[in-house]
Amino acid sequence: MTRHGKNCTAGAVYTYHEKKKDTAASGYGTQSVRLGKDAIKDFDCCCLSLQPCRDPVVTKDGYLYEKEAILQYILHQKTEIAKKMKAYEKQKQALKSEGQLESKSEERERAEKFKQRENNIVSKPINPFTSEKSKDEGSQKGSSSSTSSDTGASSSSSALPSFWIPSLTPEAKPTLLKKPSKTVLCPMSGCPLKMSDLISVRFTPLDSSLDRVALLTRQDRFVCAVTRDTLGNSVPCAVLRPSGVVVTMECVEKLIQKDMIDPVTGDKLKEKDIIPLQRGGTGFAGSGVDLKAKEARPVMQA
């Protein structure tokens, strides 16, 4: 098909190609974006602050955090859980008191109905000396009480909440709070997280004579603790739990997994003691890391 045929807008059918083209031009709908190198954090940066770690710790799932940042996050989540638990207990007590009041009102209604039935069984003596005027006065009192009740109903109806807000309409019921979970979840993996699960990480600097500021200005900052290979986003690496050192996955597969001994401390290793470190991509498609992202926008309906 020629270029003029693709750009033809005289068709009677709004094709998928035209809809996709118009959606991309208008900015509506979910847009798929491919992340570049500038949008990816380095392997030694915290997942919360996105800055190079001073005192790095890693979780069981391999996510690296600054110790101060992740401890502040855990404490903040615990205070939020305590607030939600307090609100839930308050709601629970309110529902319990309402249930007790309803049970008392039901018992009172039953007793009144029983009294009325008993009074209807016993015949009342007719007083021949009562005049019709007293009956008329009683009827007038009944009518006045009915009018006062009508005015009360009208006043209460005038004080109804707003119909424009869904939560304030008469038919709206108060939203009940669910019992909050007491477990703190990892902000990246969503798995349960405890302070005792955090493992201290020790990066081996490329040049031990450089200070922290000079080290951060360099692109190649850290090396493998065993093979001295340069670490980066393009190099898969792992953390050894007993010593906390960072080694390449190639070193783990070729050297460490043969004897399963920590090369720094000499401790016996298990499979769970080798934690693959989660890293960002390099910006290239062949890095093996998913670099696609979706941006949700308002949907345009034709």
C-alpha positions in Angstrom: 0.0 0.0 0.0 1.3 3.4 -0.9 1.8 6.3 1.5 -1.3 8.1 0.2 -3.4 5.0 0.7 -2.3 4.8 4.4 -3.1 8.4 5.0 -6.5 8.2 3.3 -9.3 9.4 5.6 -12.2 9.0 3.3 -13.1 5.5 4.5 -16.4 4.7 6.2 -14.7 2.6 8.9 -12.6 3.9 11.7 -9.8 1.4 11.5 -7.5 0.2 14.3 -4.5 1.8 12.7 -6.3 5.2 12.6 -7.5 4.9 16.2 -4.0 4.0 17.4 -2.4 6.8 15.4 -5.0 9.4 16.8 -4.6 8.1 20.3 -0.8 8.5 20.2 -1.2 12.0 18.8 -3.8 13.1 21.3 -2.0 11.8 24.4 -5.0 9.7 25.6 -5.0 6.0 26.5 -2.2 3.8 28.0 1.1 4.6 26.4 3.9 2.0 26.2 7.3 3.5 26.9 10.7 1.9 26.6 13.1 2.9 29.4 16.4 4.3 28.6 19.7 4.3 30.5 18.9 7.5 32.3 15.7 6.0 33.8 17.6 3.0 35.4 19.3 3.1 38.8 22.8 1.7 39.3 23.2 -1.7 41.0 24.7 -0.1 44.2 21.9 2.5 44.6 19.1 2.3 47.2 15.7 1.2 45.9 14.0 4.0 48.0 16.3 7.0 47.8 17.9 6.0 44.4 21.2 7.3 45.7 24.5 5.3 46.2 24.3 3.5 49.5 26.5 4.5 52.5 25.5 1.5 54.7 23.8 -0.9 52.2 21.6 -3.8 53.3 19.9 -6.4 51.1 16.7 -8.4 51.6 16.2 -12.1 51.0 14.8 -11.3 47.5 18.0 -9.4 46.5 16.7 -5.7 46.8 19.4 -3.3 48.0 18.4 -0.5 50.4 20.1 2.2 52.5 19.9 1.0 56.1 18.6 4.3 57.4 16.0 4.6 54.6 14.6 1.0 55.0 14.5 1.3 58.9 12.5 4.6 58.6 10.2 2.9 56.1 9.6 -0.1 58.5 8.9 2.2 61.5 6.5 4.4 59.4 4.6 1.3 58.3 4.3 0.0 61.8 2.9 3.4 63.0 0.4 3.4 60.1 -0.6 -0.2 61.0 -1.1 0.8 64.7 -3.3 3.8 63.6 -5.4 1.5 61.4 -5.7 -1.1 64.1 -6.9 1.6 66.6 -9.6 2.8 64.2 -10.7 -0.8 63.6 -10.9 -1.5 67.3 -13.0 1.7 67.7 -15.3 0.6 65.0 -15.6 -2.8 66.5 -16.6 -1.3 69.9 -19.1 1.0 68.2 -20.8 -1.9 66.4 -20.8 -3.9 69.6 -22.6 -1.1 71.5 -25.1 -0.6 68.7 -25.9 -4.3 68.8 -26.5 -4.2 72.5 -28.8 -1.1 72.1 -30.7 -2.9 69.4 -31.2 -6.0 71.5 -32.4 -3.8 74.4 -34.9 -2.0 72.2 -36.2 -5.3 70.8 -36.8 -6.5 74.4 -38.6 -3.3 75.3 -40.8 -3.6 72.2 -41.7 -7.2 73.1 -42.6 -6.1 76.6 -44.8 -3.3 75.4 -46.6 -5.6 72.9 -47.2 -8.1 75.7 -48.7 -5.3 77.9 -51.0 -4.2 75.1 -52.2 -7.7 74.5 -52.9 -8.2 78.3 -54.8 -4.9 78.5 -57.0 -5.8 75.5 -58.0 -9.0 77.2 -59.4 -7.3 80.3 -62.6 -5.4 79.5 -62.6 -1.8 80.8 -65.8 -0.6 82.7 -67.8 2.0 80.8 -68.4 5.2 82.8 -71.9 6.4 82.0 -71.1 9.9 83.4 -68.5 10.8 80.8 -69.8 13.4 78.3 -69.2 13.7 74.6 -67.2 16.9 75.2 -64.4 15.0 76.8 -64.3 12.7 73.8 -64.1 15.7 71.5 -61.3 17.1 73.6 -59.4 13.8 73.4 -59.8 13.7 69.6 -58.6 17.3 69.4 -55.5 16.4 71.5 -54.9 13.4 69.2 -55.1 15.6 66.1 -52.7 18.2 67.6 -50.2 15.5 68.5 -50.4 14.2 65.0 -49.8 17.6 63.5 -46.8 18.1 65.8 -45.4 14.8 64.7 -46.0 15.8 61.1 -44.1 19.1 61.7 -41.3 17.2 63.4 -41.1 14.8 60.4 -41.0 17.8 58.0 -38.2 19.4 60.0 -36.2 16.2 60.1 -36.8 15.8 56.4 -35.5 19.3 55.8 -32.3 18.5 57.7 -31.4 15.5 55.5 -27.8 15.4 54.2 -26.8 16.4 50.7 -27.9 14.2 47.8 -25.0 15.4 45.6 -22.3 13.6 47.7 -22.7 9.8 47.5 -21.4 9.2 51.0 -23.9 11.6 52.6 -27.1 10.4 51.0 -29.7 8.8 53.3 -29.3 5.4 51.5 -25.5 5.5 51.9 -24.1 3.1 54.6 -20.9 3.9 56.5 -17.9 2.0 55.0 -16.7 -0.6 57.3 -13.0 -0.9 57.9 -11.3 -4.2 57.4 -8.9 -5.7 59.9 -5.4 -4.5 58.9 -2.6 -6.9 58.5 0.2 -6.5 61.0 3.0 -7.6 58.7 5.3 -5.0 57.0 5.7 -5.6 53.3 8.8 -4.9 51.2 8.2 -1.9 49.0 9.7 -3.6 45.9 8.8 -7.3 46.2 5.6 -7.1 48.3 6.9 -9.9 50.6 6.9 -9.8 54.4 9.9 -7.8 55.7 11.5 -7.8 59.1 14.5 -6.0 60.5 16.2 -9.3 61.2 16.0 -10.3 57.6 18.2 -7.4 56.4 21.8 -8.5 55.6 24.7 -6.1 55.6 26.5 -5.8 52.3 30.2 -5.0 51.8 31.2 -3.8 48.4 34.9 -4.1 47.5 36.1 -0.8 46.1 38.2 -0.7 42.9 40.8 1.5 44.5 41.0 1.4 48.3 43.0 4.6 48.5 40.2 6.7 47.1 37.7 8.3 49.5 33.9 8.1 49.1 33.5 11.3 47.1 36.2 10.4 44.6 34.9 6.9 44.3 31.4 8.1 43.5 32.6 10.3 40.6 34.0 7.2 38.8 31.8 5.0 36.6 33.6 1.8 37.7 33.5 1.8 41.5 33.4 -1.7 42.8 34.9 -5.1 41.9 34.2 -8.7 42.7 35.7 -9.8 46.1 37.2 -12.9 44.6 38.0 -12.4 40.9 38.4 -8.6 41.0 36.2 -8.2 38.0 34.5 -4.8 37.6 30.8 -4.8 38.8 28.1 -2.9 37.0 24.5 -3.2 35.7 25.6 -5.4 32.9 27.3 -7.9 35.2 25.0 -10.3 37.2 26.2 -10.5 40.8 25.2 -12.0 44.1 25.7 -11.4 47.9 27.0 -14.1 50.2 25.1 -14.1 53.4 27.8 -15.0 56.0 30.4 -12.4 54.9 28.1 -10.0 53.0 30.6 -9.6 50.1 29.5 -9.1 46.5 30.7 -11.5 43.9 29.8 -12.1 40.2 27.5 -14.9 39.3 30.2 -16.3 37.1 32.4 -16.7 40.2 29.5 -18.3 42.0 28.9 -20.9 39.2 32.5 -21.7 38.5 34.2 -21.5 41.9 31.9 -21.2 44.9 29.2 -23.8 44.0 31.8 -26.5 43.7 32.8 -26.4 47.4 29.9 -24.3 48.8 32.4 -22.4 51.1 32.5 -18.7 51.7 35.9 -17.6 50.3 36.1 -14.7 52.9 35.0 -16.3 56.2 35.4 -20.0 55.3 31.8 -20.8 56.5 29.8 -23.6 54.9 27.2 -22.2 52.4 23.7 -23.2 51.6 21.6 -22.4 48.5 19.7 -19.7 50.4 23.0 -18.1 51.5 23.7 -17.0 47.9 21.3 -14.1 47.2 21.2 -12.8 43.5 21.4 -9.0 43.6 18.6 -7.3 41.8 20.1 -4.8 39.3 18.9 -2.3 36.7 19.4 -2.8 33.0 21.9 -1.1 30.7 19.4 0.5 28.4 20.2 -2.1 25.7 17.7 -4.8 24.6 20.2 -7.6 25.1 20.8 -6.9 28.8 18.1 -9.5 29.8 16.2 -7.0 31.9 12.6 -5.9 31.0 12.8 -2.2 30.1 9.2 -1.7 29.1 6.9 0.6 31.1 3.3 1.7 30.7 1.9 5.1 31.4 -1.9 5.2 32.1 -3.7 8.3 30.8 -7.4 9.2 30.3 -9.1 7.0 27.7 -10.6 8.5 24.6 -13.7 6.6 23.5 -15.0 7.0 20.0 
